[in-house]
Amino acid sequence: MTATMSGAVAGAAQAFLGLASGLAVGSGLVAFLVVLDVIPRLAQITGTTSRGADLELAVVFGAVFWTCADFFGWSLSCPEAVLIGVGLLTGGFVGTVAAALTEVLNVFPILARRLRLESHLRWLLAAMVLGKVLGSLFEWLAFRVQ
């Protein structure tokens, strides 16, 4: 009975951590899209302002699709050259997003102001960094390929 209870507690803890992590990442994505006006800016640059709702739906459906693909372990066999191309494009996208974030570092003061934590901005940044480090270490150590 004790082994079953500890298994249930471990399962509940994993479910809680998974839900909390998903909410944190999802909230960060939404904050990024809303604060920086990414989708309206994309529509303006591409000249498709009349299709702004379609762009928003594409982002939502893309997030849901890739979440399901990750969660259910969907896979697709591709030639190595295709994977290299996709990897380069993905790396370029992540790099441009990172560059955009470095230019728009006022996201953190805005977040602190909205959460009424202006006087604790250093602690807010430290908590974000510590959370990222601990989350990465947990993933690397708990889910490493053996």
Summary of the structure (lengths in Angstrom):
residues: 146
radius of gyration: 19.3
end to end distance: 30.5
largest distance: 63.5
contacts: 284
relative contact order: 0.05
helix: 85%
strand: 0%
